């Protein structure tokens, strides 16, 4: 039985009837598969995860956090043997996409700053209230952010980033710095809930308020790690002013909630920011430099800049000479200089067209793609949809419920996205992609809009969309 059918049958087992609409949602880097299911007035998310341990952690943590009044999704029903659960639908907008869709003037204005301050307050509640009475036997794969976890992150950085990028370092002296940093981090204590992946993509925005997901890797730890994960999220390009304001709010509220001196919390903030950036760079190196996935490569330069800025600021509070030397040498490496081209702003011009009118794509700057959408199901065959266009909600729903159409749009997105490093190296900053169907009203319009939505969340990218067959 395939995953979609298994989720449908689990829904029927729960509700007593089949869903009227089931849409597979875009998959992230994990093995989890999500569907949006609609039945009468109900709209829920169905999740399948092959890891039973992760499921037990997410469901158990969610139920506990909900009992504390914390803003996390409600778990409606869980079928452990099927590795499926149904949860509250928080929508499609997370903090990362919320920022990406705002204009340059609005992206980090007062409204954004207030939202980050709200998130800082919520994090304090999750860390301090959420840990009380929590079943720590659910923590997977580690009960706490212990020595083994820290050393693993450091080695991830060394082998998956420093060695792959070609930065020189002395192995013995670097290991000495790693040991010093490990002991310092462990001195901070491990008494609170550590979200572990508290980044902008894991904060959903619904009706202007933040909600939190993906804490199944949570464990005991120190409070400084999570706030660093948020404001030093390399792909979000958060300005220094908001970073400092958010960290200070978190420190103030955490000190007030726990009675711990603010100074004792602040002294460890830089070190936890450092280990978080090292972990992130290890992941970017593995996914980008090793597996050659361009979206991860694009985060390397801003992450290195943040790490070097931190190491030179004195905020880490301990002397790590070899680690600092190796990190400062990264921008001098040839592979890094190539990656710097990934930061150039690229404009992607998308348009839909009708094959019956003909089409010529602009190749003036050496770029251009044409995607033939005629293989997709045609809404024209549905009477109530024939006079509509790919901009209308009914047609959008029609295609969003078609796994082949969703997969097609995802493949088109990946082709364009994966071409960006090559284009940037050639100095090409304008890319054209055209989507065609017979009449240019349904399939091509929806495809262009769907691809635009996915590409617009990328850093360093601006997207424009035009529908030639719809123009008067």
N, C-alpha and C positions, 0 to 999 in steps of 0.2 A: 504494500500500500504506500503510495507516495505521500509526502508531507501534507500537501494541500488537502487531500482526501481525508487523512487522519485528523486534521484540524476541523474539517467540516463535520466529521462523524462525532468528534468530541463535543462540538457545539450543539449538535442535535441531541446528544446524550444529556447535556446540561439543560437546554431550553425546551426539548421535546419537539422541535421542528428545525428544518434546515435553514441556513441563512439565506436571505433574499439576494444579498450581494456579498461577495468575498473578494478582496483585493490584496494581492501580495505586495508588501511594502519593500522598498529598496533595501538590500542587505548591506550591512557594514562589514567590518573586518572579522567579526566573530562567526561562529557556527550557528548562532541563533537565527531563526526565520520567523518573521512577523507577518500577520495578516490583519486587515481591517474587515470586520464582519458586521453586517447590518441586517437586522430582522425587526420589522415593524418599527417601534420607537427606539429599539436598542441599537447602540453602536459601540462595539468593544474591540479590543486588540486581542488576537489569539497568538500565542507564542509557542514555538517548538524549540527546545534546546536539548541536544543529545547528552549533555552533561547533567546527570541527576544531581550531583553535588552542587553545581551552580544554581539549579532550579530550587533546591531546598534552601539555599542561602538567600536567594532573591525573594522567594515567597515568605520565608520566615522573617527576614528583616522587614519586608514591606508590611506584614501584619503587625509586627511590633511597633514600627514607626507610626503606622496609622493609629494605633491605640494611644500614642503620645500626642496625636494631633499634628503630626509633621506632614508637610506637603509632598507626599509620594502617592503613586497610583494605588487604587484599591485593587486587591486580588479578589476576583469574584469566585473562581473555582479552580482547583488544581488537581490534575490527574497524574500522580507520580509515575504510574506504570506506563503511561503513554508519553511522558515527558512533555506534557502540554499544559498550559495554564492560560486563563483568560483574565485580562486586567482592564482597568479604566483607560479610555482613549484620551490622551492629552493633546492630540492634534499632531501637526507635522512641523511645527516651528520650534527649533531649539535656539539657544542663545547665540550660537554661531551664525545660523542662517538669519536670525533676527538682526544681528549686526550687519551681515553682508548685504541685506536688502535695503539698508538705509543709505541715504545720500551721504557724501563726504561731510557735509555740514552737520548732519543729524547724528552721525554714527557714534560720536563720543560726546554728545551734549549733556546737559543737566539731567535729562530724562534717563540717559544711559548710566550716568554716574549714580543716580538714585537707585536704579535697578541693581547695580553691583553692590551697593550698600545694603540693600534688602537681602541679596544672596549671602553676604557676609554674616548677617544676623541669623538667617536660616541655618547656615553652616554651623554656627555656634550651638544652636539648639540640637541639630542632628548629632554633633559631637558629644555634647554634655548630657542632654536628656535622652537621646537615642541609645546611649550605652547602658543606661540603668535598666537592669532586668533583662538585658539582651542575652539570648542563648548563644554563647560563644562557641559551642560545639558545631554550630552551623558554618563557622568561618572556613573558607576554602580558597586557596590551598594552604594558607597559613593562618594561625590563630592570632598572630601579632606581627608587626613590622619589626622582626627580630634581626639578629646578626646575619642569619642566612639570607634573608630577604635583601638586606642592605648590600651584602657582598655580591649577591646575584646581580643587582642593578649596576654596581660598579664594574663588574666584569662584562656586563652587557655593553656598557659604554666603551670599555677598553677594546674589546674584541670586535664588536659590531660597528663601532664608530671610529675610534682613533686609528685602529689598524687599517680599516677599509678606506678611510680618507687619506691615509699615508702620513699622519702626523708623527714626528719623531718623539720618543720619550725613553727614559731609562726605566726598565722594568722594575728593578729593585727599589729605586727611589719612589716610583709611582705606587708600588704596593705599600710602601711605608706611609705615604700620604693617605692611601685608602684606609689603612688601619687607624690612623689618627682621626680621620673623619668618622669612621664607624663608631669608635669609642665615644666621640663627642655627641653623635646623634643618639646613641643609646642612653647617654646621661640625661637626656631630656625627659625620659620616662615614656611609658606606654599605657596610659590610663583611659583613653578616650576613643570614640569611634573614628576610625580612619577610613574614609570613603575610598581612597586609593586612586580613583580616576575622576576627580572632581574637575572636569573640563567643560568648556562651553557647549560641546556637543551633547553632554549628558544633563543639561539643564533645559527643560522644556518651558516655553512661554505660552501660557494660555490666559486669555483675557488680561494681558499685561502683567501677570504674576508668574513667578518662577515655580516650577515643580521639578522633582529630582528623580532620576532613573539610573540604572546600571551600577548599583552599589553591591552587586553580588560578590565582588572581590574584597569587600570590607573586612576590617579586622581591628584589633587593638593597635593604637599608635599615638603619635604626638599630634597636636592640633595644627602645627605650622605647615605640615606637608600639603594638606588639602587646599588651603588658601593660596599657596604658591602654585599649585596645579592650575588654579583658575586664572590668576592674573598674569602668570608667565606662560600661558598657552600660546606657543609661538605662532600658530596659524591664525590667531585672532588679532594680532597686532595691537594689543591694548597699550595705550600711551602711559608714560611714566606717572603722570598725575593721578590717573585712575588707579593704577597699580598701588601707589603709595597710600592713597586715600582709603582704598578697600582693605589693605593689610592693616592699617591703623585702626579702622573700625572693627575689624575682626579681633585684633589684640585687645582693644578697649572692652568690647563686649564679652570676650572670653575671660578676661581678668575679673570683670564684674560678676560673671556667672559662677566662677569657681573660687574666687577669693585669692587666686594666685597673683603674686606681684607681676605687673605688666613687664617690668624690666627683665624678670627671669624668663618670660615667654619670648620677648623680643631678641634676647641674646642668641637664641637658636634659630631664628627665622631665616637668616641668610644661609645657614648650613642645610636646612631642609629644602630651601629653594634650589640650592646647588644639586642635591641628590635627585630632586625631581627633574631638573634639566638634563642631568646625566642619563637618567632612565629614558627620558623622551628622545634624546639624541641616539641612544642605543636602538630604540625602536625605529627611528627615522633611518638610521644607517642600515638596519637589517631589512626593512621593507623597501627602502629606496635604493641604497648603494648595492645591496646584495640581491634583492629580488627585482630591482629595476622598476619600481612603481613610482611614476613621476610625482604623484600627489604628495608622497612622503619626502621626496627630494626637495620639494618647494619649501618645506618647513625647516630644512637644515640651516640655511643662512640666518634667518631671524633667531633661531634657537641658539646658534653659536654666538651671535651678537649679544643676546641676553646673558649668556653664561659668562662671556668675557667682561661685559659691563659689571656683572656681579662680582667676579673675582678681583677686579681692579677697584671696586668701591670700598673694600674693607668690611663689608657687611657680614662676611662669613665668620669673622672673629677668630679664626685659627689659621696658622701658617701651613699652606699646602703648596710648596714651591714647585714640585715637579708636575703636579696636576695643573697648576696655573701656567707653567711654561708650555706644557703640551697643548693646552687649550688655546693659548695665544698664538701658537704656531699653526693652528688649523687654517686660518685665512691665507696663509702663505702657500698652501698646497695647491697643486694644479687642479685636482678634482674639485676643490672648493671654488676656485676661480671660475670653473665652468658652471658650477651651480649658481654663482652670482648672476648669471644671465637669466636664471629662472625668475628673478625678481622684477624684470622689466614688465611694465604694464602692457597687457595684450588686450585688444578689442576683438571680440568675436561677433561677427555679423551673421545672424541667422535669418533665413527667410523661407517662406513656403511659396510654392508655385503650382500651376496647372500644366500637366504635360500636353493637354490639348492646345495650349497657347504657345508651347515651346519654351525653351529655357537656355540661357547662356550664363555661365558663372564667371565672375571676375577673377582672373588670374594675374592681375597687374603686378602684384607683389610676390608671386610665386606660390600662393596658397589657394586652397579651395577644395571643397568636398561637395558631392551630390549624393543624397540618400534617396533611394526609390522606395516610397511608402506603399506602392500599389499592391504589395503582397499582404498587407494587413486587412482585417475584416472591414467591410465598407458600411458605415452607418446609413448610407443612402437606401439600403435594403430594408431598413426599419422605418415604417411610415412616419412615426412621430419625430424622427430625427432627420429626415431627408432635407427639410428646409432650414435646418439649423447649421451651425458651423463648429469647428473645433474649439472655439472660444466659449461656447455655451456649456453650462454645467451638466446638462443631460448627456452631451457628447463626451465631455471629459470623463464622466462616470462610466460611460460605455467602454472607453479605452482603458481606464484605470482598472477595470475588472477583467481585462483581457491580458493574461500573463504573457502572451506572445508580443503584444504591443508594448507592454512595459519592458520586456527583455530587449526588444528592438531599440527602444529609446535609450536604454542603458548602454547597449553596444555602441550606438552612435556617439553617445557622450564620451565613452572611453576612447573611441578612435580620435575624437577631437582633442580630448584632454591629454592623451598619450603623445600627441604630435607637438604639444607646446614646447617641451625642451628643445627639440630639433629646430622648430621655428625660431625660438628665441636666439639660439646659437647662430642662426643665419641672419639675425637682425630683423626678422619679420614680426611685426607687432599688430598686424591686421589680418585676421583669418576669416574666411567666408565659408559658410556651409548652407546648402540649399536642400530643402525637403520637398519632394514632388509627389503628387497623386494625380488622378485623372482630372478632376475638376478643381483641385486646389482649395477646397472648402472644409474638408473634414480631417482625413488622415494626415496630410502634410501639415496642417495648422496645429493639430494637437501635438504632433511629433516635435515641431519646432518649439512650441511652448514648453513641453515637458523637458526637452534638452536644455533650454534656456534656464529653467528653474534649477536644474542640477549643476550647470556650469557656473551660475551666478554666485554660488556659495564658495567658489574657489578664491583664494587670495590672489591679488595681482591680475584679476580678470574683470573686464567690463563686457556686458552682453547687450546687444541690440537685436530686436526682432521686428521683422516686416512681413506682412502677408499680401503678396502681390495680387492674388486673385480676388481678395476681399476689398481691394481699393476701388473706390468709385471712379 
